[in-house]
């Protein structure tokens, strides 16, 4: 089966004013109006004047049905109910990882902002029940993310306090075994490590073997060491 993908055309029935829009190379704003020449007039914030921003891309809003050419005019189609981004994009990014609800599956895909113009990708609006369900799910997901961050911060503080208590009370390595068994890092401590190099040979002039050994000094050894990578060596903890 062959699927033909038509080039999207802007739908005049889609209301664009008041939408968040992407301003290339700058960040985001709100589409306030269109100039007589069809150039978007964008407010960067509520207190600023609307200015012309050629290339500004008004974006879909949660609950709208979208049909996105995810990889250009000949790329695969991403269809479903718009949920937003996996994370709020940085101002310098030219692509966004978007999330679309299709059936019961949430699909994430990286898409250029140029492919997200609401006038070309929005095909309709989901039912009020679907929009309410998405909003509730998004709220729940945000709360869960916040709880996970708070729990992770609590565990990090707990582990740091426990390590400090162990140091202050000279607890032995059994404490570190306990921490490791419960998913925490062991304490770090200083160790002395003996480093053994493979033999380094120094050529000296001498009348005997004993004299040759006496003739080798630190400067001669330093000069004999290679200037590039060190020779083969091994280490052992003392």
C-alpha positions, 0 to 999 in steps of 0.5 A, a space after each residue: 500500500 502506498 500513501 501519498 503525502 500532500 504538501 500542507 497548505 495553510 488553513 484560513 479557518 484555524 485561528 492563529 492570533 493569540 497563539 504562542 509562536 516560535 521566533 527563529 533564533 530568539 525564542 518565543 512570543 505571542 502572535 498579536 496580529 498580522 501586518 498588511 503585508 502578512 508579516 507576523 506581529 509578535 509580542 515578546 512579553 505582555 508589556 512589550 510592543 508587538 513587532 514584526 517577526 518574519 518567519 515566526 511560527 504559531 504553534 499548536 495548542 494542547 487538545 488540537 488534532 495535528 498532521 505533521 510532516 515530521 521529516 519534511 515534505 516527503 517524510 512520515 506523517 505524525 498524526 494525533 492529538 497535540 500534547 506539547 513538548 517533552 521539555 520546554 525547548 531552549 531559545 537556541 534550538 531549531 527543533 523540538 521533541 513533541 508529543 502526540 496522543 494517538 489512540 492510547 499511545 503517546 508518540 514523541 518525535 523530534 521535529 523542526 519548528 518550521 514543520 509545526 506551523 499551526 495553520 498547516 498542521 492543525 486539522 481539528 479539535 479533540 472532544 472536550 472529554 479528550 482535552 480534559 483527560 489530556 489536561 488531567 494526565 499532564 497535571 498528574 505527570 507534572 506532579 509526579 515529576 515534581 515528587 520524583 525530584 523532591 524524593 531524589 533530593 531527599 535521598 541525596 541529603 539523607 545519604 550525605 548526612 549519613 556519610 557525615 555521621 559515619 565519618 564523625 563516629 569512625 564507622 567502619 566499612 560495614 557502613 559502606 557495605 550497607 549503603 551500597 546494598 541500598 543503592 547509595 554510593 560508598 564513601 570516598 577516602 584517600 588511598 596510597 597506590 604504589 606505581 611500578 613501571 616496566 624497566 627504564 634503561 639508562 646508558 652511562 660510562 663507567 669502569 664497573 657495574 658498581 660504578 655504573 649504578 653510582 653514575 645513575 642519578 635522578 636527572 639521568 632517569 628523568 631524561 630516559 623517561 619517554 616524552 610521550 605516553 608513559 611506559 607500561 605500569 601497574 599499581 597496587 594499593 598499599 
